Amino acid sequence: MRLDPVTKAYVARKAAEGKTSRDAQRCLKRAVCRQIFKILERADRNAHSNVEELSQAA
């Protein structure tokens, strides 16, 4: 939150919406979790497709 300009902008936007610093941090955590979940879902889908390809090749 101190170093990343995108994160700073996000927190500033939440503060402008009237959120407290603590609420802005909570929103930031949720946003990060959503991004990580999407990454994990893509990785899981790729792993399943690789398994299917291997079973079809055998």
PQR file with spaces between the fields and no chain letter, atoms N, CA, C, O and H, PARSE charges and radii, in Angstrom:
ATOM       1  N    MET     1       0.829   -1.190    0.000 -0.4000 1.5000
ATOM       2  CA   MET     1       0.000    0.000    0.000 -0.0000 2.0000
ATOM       3  C    MET     1       0.875    1.256    0.000  0.5500 1.7000
ATOM       4  O    MET     1       0.440    2.329   -0.417 -0.5500 1.4000
ATOM       5  N    ARG     2       2.092    1.106    0.466 -0.4000 1.5000
ATOM       6  CA   ARG     2       2.975    2.277    0.507 -0.0000 2.0000
ATOM       7  C    ARG     2       3.770    2.449   -0.770  0.5500 1.7000
ATOM       8  O    ARG     2       4.160    3.569   -1.102 -0.5500 1.4000
ATOM       9  H    ARG     2       2.446    0.234    0.805  0.4000 1.0000
ATOM      10  N    LEU     3       4.024    1.358   -1.502 -0.4000 1.5000
ATOM      11  CA   LEU     3       4.960    1.432   -2.612 -0.0000 2.0000
ATOM      12  C    LEU     3       4.311    1.354   -3.988  0.5500 1.7000
ATOM      13  O    LEU     3       4.752    2.043   -4.908 -0.5500 1.4000
ATOM      14  H    LEU     3       3.708    0.449   -1.232  0.4000 1.0000
ATOM      15  N    ASP     4       3.293    0.546   -4.151 -0.4000 1.5000
ATOM      16  CA   ASP     4       2.693    0.314   -5.458 -0.0000 2.0000
ATOM      17  C    ASP     4       1.752    1.448   -5.843  0.5500 1.7000
ATOM      18  O    ASP     4       0.803    1.733   -5.113 -0.5500 1.4000
ATOM      19  H    ASP     4       2.935   -0.014   -3.404  0.4000 1.0000
ATOM      20  N    PRO     5       1.999    2.105   -6.986 -0.5600 1.5000
ATOM      21  CA   PRO     5       1.149    3.234   -7.377  0.2800 2.0000
ATOM      22  C    PRO     5      -0.302    2.833   -7.674  0.5500 1.7000
ATOM      23  O    PRO     5      -1.222    3.606   -7.404 -0.5500 1.4000
ATOM      24  N    VAL     6      -0.512    1.642   -8.222 -0.4000 1.5000
ATOM      25  CA   VAL     6      -1.873    1.194   -8.508 -0.0000 2.0000
ATOM      26  C    VAL     6      -2.638    0.997   -7.202  0.5500 1.7000
ATOM      27  O    VAL     6      -3.809    1.359   -7.092 -0.5500 1.4000
ATOM      28  H    VAL     6       0.235    1.014   -8.442  0.4000 1.0000
ATOM      29  N    THR     7      -1.962    0.421   -6.222 -0.4000 1.5000
ATOM      30  CA   THR     7      -2.586    0.198   -4.917 -0.0000 2.0000
ATOM      31  C    THR     7      -2.871    1.526   -4.231  0.5500 1.7000
ATOM      32  O    THR     7      -3.927    1.696   -3.621 -0.5500 1.4000
ATOM      33  H    THR     7      -1.011    0.127   -6.310  0.4000 1.0000
ATOM      34  N    LYS     8      -1.950    2.459   -4.326 -0.4000 1.5000
ATOM      35  CA   LYS     8      -2.167    3.786   -3.741 -0.0000 2.0000
ATOM      36  C    LYS     8      -3.406    4.439   -4.341  0.5500 1.7000
ATOM      37  O    LYS     8      -4.216    5.033   -3.629 -0.5500 1.4000
ATOM      38  H    LYS     8      -1.092    2.321   -4.822  0.4000 1.0000
ATOM      39  N    ALA     9      -3.544    4.321   -5.662 -0.4000 1.5000
ATOM      40  CA   ALA     9      -4.692    4.919   -6.341 -0.0000 2.0000
ATOM      41  C    ALA     9      -5.994    4.247   -5.883  0.5500 1.7000
ATOM      42  O    ALA     9      -7.005    4.919   -5.681 -0.5500 1.4000
ATOM      43  H    ALA     9      -2.886    3.839   -6.241  0.4000 1.0000
ATOM      44  N    TYR    10      -5.963    2.922   -5.721 -0.4000 1.5000
ATOM      45  CA   TYR    10      -7.145    2.184   -5.274 -0.0000 2.0000
ATOM      46  C    TYR    10      -7.570    2.645   -3.884  0.5500 1.7000
ATOM      47  O    TYR    10      -8.748    2.907   -3.642 -0.5500 1.4000
ATOM      48  H    TYR    10      -5.142    2.376   -5.885  0.4000 1.0000
ATOM      49  N    VAL    11      -6.603    2.743   -2.976 -0.4000 1.5000
ATOM      50  CA   VAL    11      -6.908    3.159   -1.603 -0.0000 2.0000
ATOM      51  C    VAL    11      -7.391    4.607   -1.579  0.5500 1.7000
ATOM      52  O    VAL    11      -8.298    4.943   -0.817 -0.5500 1.4000
ATOM      53  H    VAL    11      -5.646    2.530   -3.173  0.4000 1.0000
ATOM      54  N    ALA    12      -6.797    5.463   -2.402 -0.4000 1.5000
ATOM      55  CA   ALA    12      -7.238    6.857   -2.472 -0.0000 2.0000
ATOM      56  C    ALA    12      -8.676    6.937   -3.000  0.5500 1.7000
ATOM      57  O    ALA    12      -9.472    7.751   -2.531 -0.5500 1.4000
ATOM      58  H    ALA    12      -6.060    5.190   -3.020  0.4000 1.0000
ATOM      59  N    ARG    13      -8.996    6.090   -3.971 -0.4000 1.5000
ATOM      60  CA   ARG    13     -10.348    6.063   -4.517 -0.0000 2.0000
ATOM      61  C    ARG    13     -11.353    5.631   -3.446  0.5500 1.7000
ATOM      62  O    ARG    13     -12.439    6.199   -3.335 -0.5500 1.4000
ATOM      63  H    ARG    13      -8.349    5.429   -4.351  0.4000 1.0000
ATOM      64  N    LYS    14     -10.977    4.626   -2.668 -0.4000 1.5000
ATOM      65  CA   LYS    14     -11.863    4.165   -1.593 -0.0000 2.0000
ATOM      66  C    LYS    14     -12.018    5.237   -0.516  0.5500 1.7000
ATOM      67  O    LYS    14     -13.104    5.406    0.037 -0.5500 1.4000
ATOM      68  H    LYS    14     -10.094    4.165   -2.759  0.4000 1.0000
ATOM      69  N    ALA    15     -10.944    5.959   -0.217 -0.4000 1.5000
ATOM      70  CA   ALA    15     -11.014    7.037    0.768 -0.0000 2.0000
ATOM      71  C    ALA    15     -11.920    8.156    0.259  0.5500 1.7000
ATOM      72  O    ALA    15     -12.652    8.773    1.034 -0.5500 1.4000
ATOM      73  H    ALA    15     -10.061    5.821   -0.667  0.4000 1.0000
ATOM      74  N    ALA    16     -11.866    8.412   -1.049 -0.4000 1.5000
ATOM      75  CA   ALA    16     -12.721    9.439   -1.633 -0.0000 2.0000
ATOM      76  C    ALA    16     -14.196    9.028   -1.570  0.5500 1.7000
ATOM      77  O    ALA    16     -15.085    9.880   -1.545 -0.5500 1.4000
ATOM      78  H    ALA    16     -11.272    7.911   -1.678  0.4000 1.0000
ATOM      79  N    GLU    17     -14.444    7.717   -1.545 -0.4000 1.5000
ATOM      80  CA   GLU    17     -15.811    7.215   -1.404 -0.0000 2.0000
ATOM      81  C    GLU    17     -16.323    7.340    0.025  0.5500 1.7000
ATOM      82  O    GLU    17     -17.492    7.067    0.300 -0.5500 1.4000
ATOM      83  H    GLU    17     -13.722    7.025   -1.565  0.4000 1.0000
ATOM      84  N    GLY    18     -15.439    7.755    0.935 -0.4000 1.5000
ATOM      85  CA   GLY    18     -15.845    7.933    2.318 -0.0000 2.0000
ATOM      86  C    GLY    18     -15.467    6.777    3.224  0.5500 1.7000
ATOM      87  O    GLY    18     -15.907    6.718    4.372 -0.5500 1.4000
ATOM      88  H    GLY    18     -14.490    7.976    0.711  0.4000 1.0000
ATOM      89  N    LYS    19     -14.664    5.866    2.724 -0.4000 1.5000
ATOM      90  CA   LYS    19     -14.231    4.721    3.538 -0.0000 2.0000
ATOM      91  C    LYS    19     -13.129    5.172    4.492  0.5500 1.7000
ATOM      92  O    LYS    19     -12.347    6.068    4.175 -0.5500 1.4000
ATOM      93  H    LYS    19     -14.307    5.913    1.791  0.4000 1.0000
ATOM      94  N    THR    20     -13.078    4.540    5.664 -0.4000 1.5000
ATOM      95  CA   THR    20     -11.976    4.799    6.580 -0.0000 2.0000
ATOM      96  C    THR    20     -10.751    4.063    6.071  0.5500 1.7000
ATOM      97  O    THR    20     -10.847    3.253    5.149 -0.5500 1.4000
ATOM      98  H    THR    20     -13.713    3.812    5.922  0.4000 1.0000
ATOM      99  N    SER    21      -9.613    4.338    6.662 -0.4000 1.5000
ATOM     100  CA   SER    21      -8.383    3.656    6.252 -0.0000 2.0000
ATOM     101  C    SER    21      -8.517    2.150    6.441  0.5500 1.7000
ATOM     102  O    SER    21      -8.071    1.362    5.607 -0.5500 1.4000
ATOM     103  H    SER    21      -9.535    4.996    7.411  0.4000 1.0000
ATOM     104  N    ARG    22      -9.129    1.770    7.536 -0.4000 1.5000
ATOM     105  CA   ARG    22      -9.323    0.342    7.818 -0.0000 2.0000
ATOM     106  C    ARG    22     -10.259   -0.318    6.799  0.5500 1.7000
ATOM     107  O    ARG    22     -10.009   -1.437    6.353 -0.5500 1.4000
ATOM     108  H    ARG    22      -9.491    2.410    8.214  0.4000 1.0000
ATOM     109  N    ASP    23     -11.334    0.385    6.438 -0.4000 1.5000
ATOM     110  CA   ASP    23     -12.258   -0.137    5.426 -0.0000 2.0000
ATOM     111  C    ASP    23     -11.587   -0.240    4.061  0.5500 1.7000
ATOM     112  O    ASP    23     -11.815   -1.198    3.322 -0.5500 1.4000
ATOM     113  H    ASP    23     -11.537    1.294    6.800  0.4000 1.0000
ATOM     114  N    ALA    24     -10.762    0.745    3.730 -0.4000 1.5000
ATOM     115  CA   ALA    24     -10.047    0.721    2.454 -0.0000 2.0000
ATOM     116  C    ALA    24      -9.091   -0.470    2.404  0.5500 1.7000
ATOM     117  O    ALA    24      -8.952   -1.108    1.360 -0.5500 1.4000
ATOM     118  H    ALA    24     -10.576    1.524    4.330  0.4000 1.0000
ATOM     119  N    GLN    25      -8.440   -0.770    3.507 -0.4000 1.5000
ATOM     120  CA   GLN    25      -7.553   -1.929    3.565 -0.0000 2.0000
ATOM     121  C    GLN    25      -8.343   -3.225    3.407  0.5500 1.7000
ATOM     122  O    GLN    25      -7.889   -4.155    2.741 -0.5500 1.4000
ATOM     123  H    GLN    25      -8.553   -0.252    4.355  0.4000 1.0000
ATOM     124  N    ARG    26      -9.508   -3.286    4.010 -0.4000 1.5000
ATOM     125  CA   ARG    26     -10.358   -4.471    3.888 -0.0000 2.0000
ATOM     126  C    ARG    26     -10.767   -4.676    2.431  0.5500 1.7000
ATOM     127  O    ARG    26     -10.742   -5.801    1.931 -0.5500 1.4000
ATOM     128  H    ARG    26      -9.877   -2.530    4.551  0.4000 1.0000
ATOM     129  N    CYS    27     -11.141   -3.596    1.753 -0.4000 1.5000
ATOM     130  CA   CYS    27     -11.508   -3.673    0.335 -0.0000 2.0000
ATOM     131  C    CYS    27     -10.317   -4.118   -0.507  0.5500 1.7000
ATOM     132  O    CYS    27     -10.460   -4.904   -1.444 -0.5500 1.4000
ATOM     133  H    CYS    27     -11.161   -2.682    2.159  0.4000 1.0000
ATOM     134  N    LEU    28      -9.143   -3.602   -0.157 -0.4000 1.5000
ATOM     135  CA   LEU    28      -7.924   -3.972   -0.871 -0.0000 2.0000
ATOM     136  C    LEU    28      -7.642   -5.460   -0.720  0.5500 1.7000
ATOM     137  O    LEU    28      -7.281   -6.124   -1.691 -0.5500 1.4000
ATOM     138  H    LEU    28      -9.028   -2.963    0.603  0.4000 1.0000
ATOM     139  N    LYS    29      -7.800   -5.981    0.472 -0.4000 1.5000
ATOM     140  CA   LYS    29      -7.576   -7.418    0.706 -0.0000 2.0000
ATOM     141  C    LYS    29      -8.533   -8.253   -0.135  0.5500 1.7000
ATOM     142  O    LYS    29      -8.143   -9.266   -0.716 -0.5500 1.4000
ATOM     143  H    LYS    29      -8.094   -5.442    1.261  0.4000 1.0000
ATOM     144  N    ARG    30      -9.782   -7.821   -0.193 -0.4000 1.5000
ATOM     145  CA   ARG    30     -10.761   -8.552   -1.003 -0.0000 2.0000
ATOM     146  C    ARG    30     -10.392   -8.520   -2.480  0.5500 1.7000
ATOM     147  O    ARG    30     -10.517   -9.527   -3.177 -0.5500 1.4000
ATOM     148  H    ARG    30     -10.099   -6.998    0.279  0.4000 1.0000
ATOM     149  N    ALA    31      -9.939   -7.370   -2.954 -0.4000 1.5000
ATOM     150  CA   ALA    31      -9.554   -7.253   -4.364 -0.0000 2.0000
ATOM     151  C    ALA    31      -8.367   -8.163   -4.675  0.5500 1.7000
ATOM     152  O    ALA    31      -8.329   -8.809   -5.722 -0.5500 1.4000
ATOM     153  H    ALA    31      -9.837   -6.552   -2.388  0.4000 1.0000
ATOM     154  N    VAL    32      -7.404   -8.207   -3.764 -0.4000 1.5000
ATOM     155  CA   VAL    32      -6.239   -9.076   -3.961 -0.0000 2.0000
ATOM     156  C    VAL    32      -6.673  -10.537   -3.962  0.5500 1.7000
ATOM     157  O    VAL    32      -6.198  -11.322   -4.782 -0.5500 1.4000
ATOM     158  H    VAL    32      -7.434   -7.682   -2.913  0.4000 1.0000
ATOM     159  N    CYS    33      -7.562  -10.905   -3.060 -0.4000 1.5000
ATOM     160  CA   CYS    33      -8.054  -12.286   -2.996 -0.0000 2.0000
ATOM     161  C    CYS    33      -8.773  -12.672   -4.284  0.5500 1.7000
ATOM     162  O    CYS    33      -8.611  -13.790   -4.773 -0.5500 1.4000
ATOM     163  H    CYS    33      -7.948  -10.266   -2.395  0.4000 1.0000
ATOM     164  N    ARG    34      -9.564  -11.758   -4.834 -0.4000 1.5000
ATOM     165  CA   ARG    34     -10.251  -12.059   -6.099 -0.0000 2.0000
ATOM     166  C    ARG    34      -9.259  -12.317   -7.214  0.5500 1.7000
ATOM     167  O    ARG    34      -9.448  -13.236   -8.011 -0.5500 1.4000
ATOM     168  H    ARG    34      -9.696  -10.850   -4.437  0.4000 1.0000
ATOM     169  N    GLN    35      -8.195  -11.514   -7.284 -0.4000 1.5000
ATOM     170  CA   GLN    35      -7.178  -11.703   -8.318 -0.0000 2.0000
ATOM     171  C    GLN    35      -6.453  -13.025   -8.148  0.5500 1.7000
ATOM     172  O    GLN    35      -6.222  -13.735   -9.127 -0.5500 1.4000
ATOM     173  H    GLN    35      -8.041  -10.767   -6.637  0.4000 1.0000
ATOM     174  N    ILE    36      -6.093  -13.360   -6.929 -0.4000 1.5000
ATOM     175  CA   ILE    36      -5.388  -14.618   -6.662 -0.0000 2.0000
ATOM     176  C    ILE    36      -6.292  -15.801   -6.995  0.5500 1.7000
ATOM     177  O    ILE    36      -5.827  -16.785   -7.570 -0.5500 1.4000
ATOM     178  H    ILE    36      -6.280  -12.783   -6.135  0.4000 1.0000
ATOM     179  N    PHE    37      -7.576  -15.722   -6.646 -0.4000 1.5000
ATOM     180  CA   PHE    37      -8.501  -16.803   -6.938 -0.0000 2.0000
ATOM     181  C    PHE    37      -8.602  -17.041   -8.440  0.5500 1.7000
ATOM     182  O    PHE    37      -8.624  -18.189   -8.884 -0.5500 1.4000
ATOM     183  H    PHE    37      -7.954  -14.922   -6.179  0.4000 1.0000
ATOM     184  N    LYS    38      -8.664  -15.967   -9.229 -0.4000 1.5000
ATOM     185  CA   LYS    38      -8.718  -16.110  -10.686 -0.0000 2.0000
ATOM     186  C    LYS    38      -7.470  -16.807  -11.213  0.5500 1.7000
ATOM     187  O    LYS    38      -7.559  -17.666  -12.090 -0.5500 1.4000
ATOM     188  H    LYS    38      -8.646  -15.034   -8.868  0.4000 1.0000
ATOM     189  N    ILE    39      -6.325  -16.446  -10.690 -0.4000 1.5000
ATOM     190  CA   ILE    39      -5.066  -17.072  -11.109 -0.0000 2.0000
ATOM     191  C    ILE    39      -5.079  -18.557  -10.772  0.5500 1.7000
ATOM     192  O    ILE    39      -4.688  -19.389  -11.592 -0.5500 1.4000
ATOM     193  H    ILE    39      -6.252  -15.748   -9.977  0.4000 1.0000
ATOM     194  N    LEU    40      -5.528  -18.887   -9.566 -0.4000 1.5000
ATOM     195  CA   LEU    40      -5.582  -20.284   -9.144 -0.0000 2.0000
ATOM     196  C    LEU    40      -6.585  -21.085   -9.975  0.5500 1.7000
ATOM     197  O    LEU    40      -6.330  -22.243  -10.304 -0.5500 1.4000
ATOM     198  H    LEU    40      -5.845  -18.212   -8.900  0.4000 1.0000
ATOM     199  N    GLU    41      -7.710  -20.482  -10.310 -0.4000 1.5000
ATOM     200  CA   GLU    41      -8.689  -21.163  -11.146 -0.0000 2.0000
ATOM     201  C    GLU    41      -8.103  -21.484  -12.513  0.5500 1.7000
ATOM     202  O    GLU    41      -8.281  -22.591  -13.022 -0.5500 1.4000
ATOM     203  H    GLU    41      -7.917  -19.541  -10.042  0.4000 1.0000
ATOM     204  N    ARG    42      -7.398  -20.512  -13.114 -0.4000 1.5000
ATOM     205  CA   ARG    42      -6.779  -20.744  -14.425 -0.0000 2.0000
ATOM     206  C    ARG    42      -5.740  -21.847  -14.344  0.5500 1.7000
ATOM     207  O    ARG    42      -5.661  -22.693  -15.235 -0.5500 1.4000
ATOM     208  H    ARG    42      -7.254  -19.613  -12.700  0.4000 1.0000
ATOM     209  N    ALA    43      -4.948  -21.846  -13.289 -0.4000 1.5000
ATOM     210  CA   ALA    43      -3.929  -22.876  -13.125 -0.0000 2.0000
ATOM     211  C    ALA    43      -4.573  -24.240  -12.964  0.5500 1.7000
ATOM     212  O    ALA    43      -4.072  -25.230  -13.498 -0.5500 1.4000
ATOM     213  H    ALA    43      -5.013  -21.159  -12.565  0.4000 1.0000
ATOM     214  N    ASP    44      -5.685  -24.305  -12.230 -0.4000 1.5000
ATOM     215  CA   ASP    44      -6.386  -25.570  -12.018 -0.0000 2.0000
ATOM     216  C    ASP    44      -6.972  -26.076  -13.333  0.5500 1.7000
ATOM     217  O    ASP    44      -6.891  -27.266  -13.635 -0.5500 1.4000
ATOM     218  H    ASP    44      -6.092  -23.502  -11.796  0.4000 1.0000
ATOM     219  N    ARG    45      -7.558  -25.178  -14.111 -0.4000 1.5000
ATOM     220  CA   ARG    45      -8.118  -25.570  -15.407 -0.0000 2.0000
ATOM     221  C    ARG    45      -7.031  -26.103  -16.329  0.5500 1.7000
ATOM     222  O    ARG    45      -7.233  -27.095  -17.030 -0.5500 1.4000
ATOM     223  H    ARG    45      -7.624  -24.211  -13.866  0.4000 1.0000
ATOM     224  N    ASN    46      -5.874  -25.440  -16.327 -0.4000 1.5000
ATOM     225  CA   ASN    46      -4.764  -25.890  -17.160 -0.0000 2.0000
ATOM     226  C    ASN    46      -4.262  -27.246  -16.707  0.5500 1.7000
ATOM     227  O    ASN    46      -3.905  -28.082  -17.537 -0.5500 1.4000
ATOM     228  H    ASN    46      -5.710  -24.634  -15.758  0.4000 1.0000
ATOM     229  N    ALA    47      -4.230  -27.477  -15.415 -0.4000 1.5000
ATOM     230  CA   ALA    47      -3.770  -28.765  -14.894 -0.0000 2.0000
ATOM     231  C    ALA    47      -4.728  -29.871  -15.315  0.5500 1.7000
ATOM     232  O    ALA    47      -4.292  -30.962  -15.682 -0.5500 1.4000
ATOM     233  H    ALA    47      -4.521  -26.798  -14.740  0.4000 1.0000
ATOM     234  N    HIS    48      -6.034  -29.599  -15.265 -0.4000 1.5000
ATOM     235  CA   HIS    48      -7.017  -30.602  -15.670 -0.0000 2.0000
ATOM     236  C    HIS    48      -6.919  -30.885  -17.157  0.5500 1.7000
ATOM     237  O    HIS    48      -7.045  -32.038  -17.572 -0.5500 1.4000
ATOM     238  H    HIS    48      -6.389  -28.713  -14.966  0.4000 1.0000
ATOM     239  N    SER    49      -6.700  -29.867  -17.962 -0.4000 1.5000
ATOM     240  CA   SER    49      -6.606  -30.088  -19.400 -0.0000 2.0000
ATOM     241  C    SER    49      -5.343  -30.878  -19.727  0.5500 1.7000
ATOM     242  O    SER    49      -5.354  -31.706  -20.638 -0.5500 1.4000
ATOM     243  H    SER    49      -6.599  -28.931  -17.624  0.4000 1.0000
ATOM     244  N    ASN    50      -4.264  -30.636  -19.002 -0.4000 1.5000
ATOM     245  CA   ASN    50      -3.027  -31.404  -19.222 -0.0000 2.0000
ATOM     246  C    ASN    50      -3.221  -32.873  -18.870  0.5500 1.7000
ATOM     247  O    ASN    50      -2.716  -33.751  -19.569 -0.5500 1.4000
ATOM     248  H    ASN    50      -4.255  -29.963  -18.263  0.4000 1.0000
ATOM     249  N    VAL    51      -3.948  -33.144  -17.792 -0.4000 1.5000
ATOM     250  CA   VAL    51      -4.227  -34.524  -17.389 -0.0000 2.0000
ATOM     251  C    VAL    51      -5.068  -35.221  -18.451  0.5500 1.7000
ATOM     252  O    VAL    51      -4.814  -36.375  -18.796 -0.5500 1.4000
ATOM     253  H    VAL    51      -4.358  -32.431  -17.224  0.4000 1.0000
ATOM     254  N    GLU    52      -6.082  -34.505  -18.972 -0.4000 1.5000
ATOM     255  CA   GLU    52      -6.933  -35.076  -20.019 -0.0000 2.0000
ATOM     256  C    GLU    52      -6.128  -35.367  -21.278  0.5500 1.7000
ATOM     257  O    GLU    52      -6.327  -36.403  -21.911 -0.5500 1.4000
ATOM     258  H    GLU    52      -6.288  -33.568  -18.692  0.4000 1.0000
ATOM     259  N    GLU    53      -5.217  -34.463  -21.650 -0.4000 1.5000
ATOM     260  CA   GLU    53      -4.396  -34.673  -22.831 -0.0000 2.0000
ATOM     261  C    GLU    53      -3.498  -35.895  -22.653  0.5500 1.7000
ATOM     262  O    GLU    53      -3.312  -36.680  -23.583 -0.5500 1.4000
ATOM     263  H    GLU    53      -5.055  -33.621  -21.135  0.4000 1.0000
ATOM     264  N    LEU    54      -2.949  -36.048  -21.458 -0.4000 1.5000
ATOM     265  CA   LEU    54      -2.079  -37.191  -21.200 -0.0000 2.0000
ATOM     266  C    LEU    54      -2.866  -38.507  -21.255  0.5500 1.7000
ATOM     267  O    LEU    54      -2.374  -39.503  -21.785 -0.5500 1.4000
ATOM     268  H    LEU    54      -3.100  -35.411  -20.702  0.4000 1.0000
ATOM     269  N    SER    55      -4.072  -38.509  -20.714 -0.4000 1.5000
ATOM     270  CA   SER    55      -4.861  -39.740  -20.721 -0.0000 2.0000
ATOM     271  C    SER    55      -5.313  -40.089  -22.136  0.5500 1.7000
ATOM     272  O    SER    55      -5.425  -41.268  -22.472 -0.5500 1.4000
ATOM     273  H    SER    55      -4.471  -37.700  -20.283  0.4000 1.0000
ATOM     274  N    GLN    56      -5.573  -39.086  -22.965 -0.4000 1.5000
ATOM     275  CA   GLN    56      -5.956  -39.357  -24.341 -0.0000 2.0000
ATOM     276  C    GLN    56      -4.771  -39.846  -25.159  0.5500 1.7000
ATOM     277  O    GLN    56      -4.943  -40.640  -26.084 -0.5500 1.4000
ATOM     278  H    GLN    56      -5.482  -38.128  -22.692  0.4000 1.0000
ATOM     279  N    ALA    57      -3.577  -39.385  -24.831 -0.4000 1.5000
ATOM     280  CA   ALA    57      -2.375  -39.803  -25.551 -0.0000 2.0000
ATOM     281  C    ALA    57      -2.023  -41.258  -25.224  0.5500 1.7000
ATOM     282  O    ALA    57      -1.425  -41.955  -26.043 -0.5500 1.4000
ATOM     283  H    ALA    57      -3.438  -38.740  -24.080  0.4000 1.0000
ATOM     284  N    ALA    58      -2.390  -41.700  -24.050 -0.4000 1.5000
ATOM     285  CA   ALA    58      -2.049  -43.070  -23.643 -0.0000 2.0000
ATOM     286  C    ALA    58      -3.005  -44.006  -24.243  0.5500 1.7000
ATOM     287  O    ALA    58      -2.902  -45.214  -24.031 -0.5500 1.4000
ATOM     288  H    ALA    58      -2.877  -41.133  -23.385  0.4000 1.0000
